[in-house]
Amino acid sequence: MKPTKLISGLSLLALATASQADVTVNITGATAFRAAALLAIKARFAASGQPFKYAHDQAAGNLNTAAPGATRAIFIGTFPGVSGTTTIRCCFTGSVEGIRAVAGVSDPTPPTYYQPSLLDSVTAVATTGGELASQGTTGAATAVSDIAFSDVGKSVTPYASVSLQPASPACGVVVFTMLTNEGSTVTNVTSQQFRALLGSGFQPLSMFTGNAADTTNVFVTGRNDGSGTRTAYLAESGFGVSKVVKQYVTNQSTSTALTTIQLVPAGGLNTPSLPGQNAANASNVWGQDVAGNGGYSSGSTLRTDMGKTGASVTVLDENGDDAFGAPVRADLVTFLSVNDAATARGNGAVFCAFNGVKLDGVAASGSSLTVADKAKVTNGAYTAWSYQQMYRRNALTSGDAVTVYNGIKADIPNNLAAAGIALGDMAVGRPSDGGTVAP
């Protein structure tokens, strides 16, 4: 064989190999939107008609539910439009942290993704997929993030100036609700009341009931500043997305009752640390790690605590001292996605109206917005919502990763689960997070 023919043959082989190259795409970001993201990813693999397999950190069957709650997941199989094997890995850490990850800036808490070897023992199944469940953090390691879901636009984060793709990242609407814990008598929270709570940490119950005899306190709780849910409620209430708040988190509780809550200390814990404290609750995005400005690092942990009573609670200040000298009644108020709130409601938490408007259908039962609930959002009566954004690294402008991005985004409207509304269903819009809602 002549050298030129040999070179030509090798070139053809290289091209053939490239056309069948495997692709791995890493997805991070919003915990409030992970249900829709996971369902859309699974639907795309199933649409290929080819066998695939997946693993996650929840109980078996979790990704078959209407609102799966996996924080980490991995899928391996054939993705429509992509040659070879496609691996999609997910680690949902929070919207703002997700934007930080795909922006490629310094990240003190980068997402960690499952390794493909985790699925070596799983038998691939066509359409429904072979499943490996309850993996926790097994084998997870850091890697470059390609796609991030966010409950808010990057313009209201510290990474507003970073270039990301695409120009129009919105893929749906995520709906939130005010929520109070089991046993609380709070039924409505206004923007003004929420601002007062965020600024001071607690307010008398009488402020919410109008009854002067209600002298116990209502405490505000919520997410840390890596969360899009937090950014959404700071924007929606008019408090200001980068302002310092005073939030409480649960340190100790039983399966049904809160026993100790604390104004989040700087760094998330005291020295020496107290039982139940968590360094992950610290503020780590805006450079404002001061007492009270932290919050829950996980929406799933927050929703669990909201399903507990607060009849006798020791309230600690940021130093770990008893703020009231004895256990007191403590009602909690927070702002969560409908998806997380419906789970909390199943454990006893109570949906509140926001500025006098309530999602009555999902507040009463079920895990999804009813037709009447959706109408309140789509027609403008209910404003606790934001656009769900789907960003990708600025360098990803073509290729298989973009095909994966487009495929998932296209399937989002069919897999919005409990907390979402399709963009095409909205009769109103808003120019920015917290902006005026109008036709």
Secondary structure, DSSP 4 states (H G I P E B T S, - for coil): --HHHHHHHHHHHHHHHHHT--EEEEEEE-STTHHHHHHHHHHHHHHTTSEEEEEESS-TTGGGSSS---SEEEEEE--TT--S-EEEEEE---HHHHHHHHHT---SS--EE--GGGGTTSPPEETT-EEE---TTTT-EE----EEEESS-GGGSTTTTS--B-S--EEEEEEEEEEE-TT----EE-HHHHHHHHHHSEEETHHHH--TT--SEEEEB-B-TT-HHHHHHHHHTTS-TTS----EEEEEE-SSBEEEEEEPPGGGS-SSPPTT--GGGS--SSS---TT---BS-HHHHHHHHTSB-SSBEEE-TTS-BSSSS-B-EEEEEEEEHHHHHHHHHTT-EEEEETTB--HHHHHSSSS--HHHHHHHHTTS---EEEEEEEE-TT-SSSHHHHHHHHHHHHGGGG-TTTEE-GGG-S-B-SSTTPPPB-
